[in-house]
Amino acid sequence: MNLIEFIKYLKDEKEAIQYMNEHYPDVDYYDAEVYLKGSLSVESELAIFDGEKIEGKIEMEVDNEKYYNLFTLDLLVEVHEDYSKPSGINREIAERIINYRIKDA
């Protein structure tokens, strides 16, 4: 799943928590760190790691693959709220989030 596809879970914190409970039951929602595989791109594969175990690294390598930190999941939900307007198109929202991460965060 890439960031564009993941946007649907960011529209409501309850959706994000439910996603975590279903796909990452061993990672607490407030400890979840969202990473993008290979590069900070809307098309990059998304991965979630336990922030307590990885110590919030900006960049890391797992199984010879580079991962780049996007945001903690709870912050990503907040950033989504800020960048989901005026357009509700998932690709545009994802691009705004990535641009914010690269340029301002």
Secondary structure, DSSP 8 states (H G I E B T S, - for coil): -BHHHHHHHHSSHHHHHHHHHHH-TTS-GGGEEEEEESSS-TTSBEEEEEHHHHTT-SEEEETTEEEEEEEEHHHHHHHHHHHS-S---HHHHHHHHHHHHHHT-
